[in-house]
Amino acid sequence: MRMANLVANCGFCLSPAVKTHCSSQSHGHNNVIRFQNSKSSASSLNLRSCSKRSNKLFVTRASSAVQGQTNVTQTPLTGGQQASGQSSSRPKKVMVIGGDGYCGWATALHLSNKGYEVAIVDNLVRRLFDHQLGLDSLTPIASIQNRIRRWKALTGKTIQLFIGDICDFEFLSEAFKSFEPDSAVHFGEQRSAPYSMIDRSRAVYTQHNNVIGTLNVLFAMKEYSEECHLVKLGTMGEYGTPNIDIEEGFLTITHNGRTDTLPYPKQASSFYHLSKVHDSHNIAFTCKAWGIRATDLNQGVVYGVRTDETAMHEELSNRLDYDGVFGTALNRFCVQAAVGHPLTVYGKGGQTRGYLDIRDTVQCVELAIANPAKPGEFRVFNQFTEQFSVNELASLVTAAGAKLGLEVQTKSVPNPRVEAEEHYYNAKHSKLSELGLVPHLLSDSLLDSLLNFAVQYKDRVDTAQIMPSVSWKKMGAKPKTVSV
Ligand SMILES: O=c1ccn([C@@H]2O[C@H](COP(=O)(O)OP(=O)(O)O[C@H]3O[C@H](CS(=O)(=O)O)[C@@H](O)[C@H](O)[C@H]3O)[C@@H](O)[C@H]2O)c(=O)[nH]1
């Protein structure tokens, strides 16, 4: 069967999570507010066909906690408690763009729990990628509507939902005008390096979606929320692996007797990582030119799945990717260990990166919001807590697996990427600690719980998705189709 990855299907019909929107009137959702916009600047991938539906703006409020009940009601724009340490009389409003994804969902719940008024903006395209490529999260995940309803039922807290594409400026404008955020946390990007290296159309999609989406956020802030603070998810991968220490965003250089502090050199190694480099340049420029206030969080590789909030109920569960396209190193290794698959160390395994627990992702974003950049300031924080090589991760998982009675083996896989496999790596990461980050370092107990979690859901693992299938060298202009 040929998969739908190159067929111009509407993602908003494909996903069961959004079916109610496509037919909301007929399902009695006549209290959903709709803003019908005209044009779409949708992506160059075949998501364009979604635009006629996706560029409608949906503002929904969960009204009922009953599982399976689909009613939504429009409620006044209030909610949440006073965010701690803030002096204004109303809760601070945070727009979480990409709030249905791995980091975004955990962050949206965390901020809501902390008393911020939260709105999620998402086009649900991450769920569409799974449908197209035949992938699935290890953990079953509820629709975004059911997630938000469950959160309301458990905590009484409301999260607003705007479903649409930030590449559609009219949609984004309406969301900004309606919600009036004090901060915009931007996770709404295609975040997989392998996905961006599948073929030309995925490379173009990734850079269009990420760069234009961020540009639109910057324009929306200038037009409608001048005071809004942008907290943008960048990546440690922007720096590459230079043979000198990596600083936090900037490097002071003396050249021919003159000294300046300049952006740290960028040497990204995938079209995805490069999209974040382009974003950083655009953001830095608009801070200078328009006085935008922005924090670029250069995040390392995230691991883990549970946060205090997502652990409250199975309908709040976060996704956990283990496949060769979206799965990241440590999460993949834990799932591989659970199902008895050899750990897939690419090449020599000396590739060293900064890593952090997802519980620290949410903490870091909260710290950035609570301590905003000044108008015109472009700040860069390196967001990770510890460095590991891939070989070190494999050893840690092997040892943790042995304690649980798992016989874990490691296999060197020909590296599908073009990257240094043995290199110097020493990246600074002190700015978030100075703001108060208390890290959850990778411990035996965390590895135990992640491994146990993987064992719990191991029957859901499709072992055919484990080996890497995307080659940096072999990618080309020819569209890559997926078949089963
Ligand atoms: O089975 C695997 C998977 C990965 N690797 C290696 O592990 C390293 C990290 O790869 P990854 O897939 O865990 O992470 P990466 O592709 O770099 O991207 C992830 O981590 C980035 C942070 S960083 O790596 O750039 O610091 C984020 O920006 C991305 O959104 C997120 O998907 C790479 O050297 C890769 O070759 C293996 O050896 N075996």
The ligand as a MOL file (V3000), in Angstrom:
LIG
                    3D

  0  0  0     0  0            999 V3000
M  V30 BEGIN CTAB
M  V30 COUNTS 39 41 0 0 0
M  V30 BEGIN ATOM
M  V30 1 O 19.8050 5.9650 17.2310 0
M  V30 2 C 20.5590 6.9480 17.2550 0
M  V30 3 C 20.0790 8.2560 17.2380 0
M  V30 4 C 20.9850 9.2950 17.2360 0
M  V30 5 N 22.3140 9.0540 17.2830 0
M  V30 6 C 23.2630 10.1830 17.3070 0
M  V30 7 O 22.9310 10.9680 18.4410 0
M  V30 8 C 23.1890 12.3410 18.2000 0
M  V30 9 C 21.9380 13.1330 18.5320 0
M  V30 10 O 20.9300 12.7640 17.6200 0
M  V30 11 P 19.3690 12.9000 18.0040 0
M  V30 12 O 18.5880 12.2390 16.9380 0
M  V30 13 O 19.1440 12.4740 19.4040 0
M  V30 14 O 19.1680 14.4840 18.0200 0
M  V30 15 P 19.2100 15.5570 16.8480 0
M  V30 16 O 18.9750 14.9780 15.5140 0
M  V30 17 O 20.4530 16.3620 17.0240 0
M  V30 18 O 17.9580 16.4770 17.1640 0
M  V30 19 C 17.3410 16.5620 18.4510 0
M  V30 20 O 18.1130 17.3580 19.2960 0
M  V30 21 C 18.3470 18.7030 18.8000 0
M  V30 22 C 19.2190 19.3740 19.8110 0
M  V30 23 S 20.9310 19.2720 19.4110 0
M  V30 24 O 21.2600 17.8670 19.1170 0
M  V30 25 O 21.1230 20.0430 18.1810 0
M  V30 26 O 21.6740 19.7740 20.4870 0
M  V30 27 C 16.9980 19.3860 18.6230 0
M  V30 28 O 17.1880 20.6620 18.0700 0
M  V30 29 C 16.1070 18.5750 17.7140 0
M  V30 30 O 14.8270 19.1550 17.5990 0
M  V30 31 C 15.9700 17.1540 18.2500 0
M  V30 32 O 15.1860 16.3530 17.3740 0
M  V30 33 C 23.6030 12.4540 16.7370 0
M  V30 34 O 24.9830 12.5480 16.6860 0
M  V30 35 C 23.1420 11.1420 16.1330 0
M  V30 36 O 23.9270 10.7270 15.0370 0
M  V30 37 C 22.8030 7.7590 17.3130 0
M  V30 38 O 24.0130 7.5320 17.3580 0
M  V30 39 N 21.9100 6.7410 17.2940 0
M  V30 END ATOM
M  V30 BEGIN BOND
M  V30 1 2 1 2
M  V30 2 1 2 3
M  V30 3 1 2 39
M  V30 4 2 3 4
M  V30 5 1 4 5
M  V30 6 1 5 6
M  V30 7 1 5 37
M  V30 8 1 6 7
M  V30 9 1 6 35
M  V30 10 1 7 8
M  V30 11 1 8 9
M  V30 12 1 8 33
M  V30 13 1 9 10
M  V30 14 1 10 11
M  V30 15 2 11 12
M  V30 16 1 11 13
M  V30 17 1 11 14
M  V30 18 1 14 15
M  V30 19 2 15 16
M  V30 20 1 15 17
M  V30 21 1 15 18
M  V30 22 1 18 19
M  V30 23 1 19 20
M  V30 24 1 19 31
M  V30 25 1 20 21
M  V30 26 1 21 22
M  V30 27 1 21 27
M  V30 28 1 22 23
M  V30 29 2 23 24
M  V30 30 2 23 25
M  V30 31 1 23 26
M  V30 32 1 27 28
M  V30 33 1 27 29
M  V30 34 1 29 30
M  V30 35 1 29 31
M  V30 36 1 31 32
M  V30 37 1 33 34
M  V30 38 1 33 35
M  V30 39 1 35 36
M  V30 40 2 37 38
M  V30 41 1 37 39
M  V30 END BOND
M  V30 END CTAB
M  END
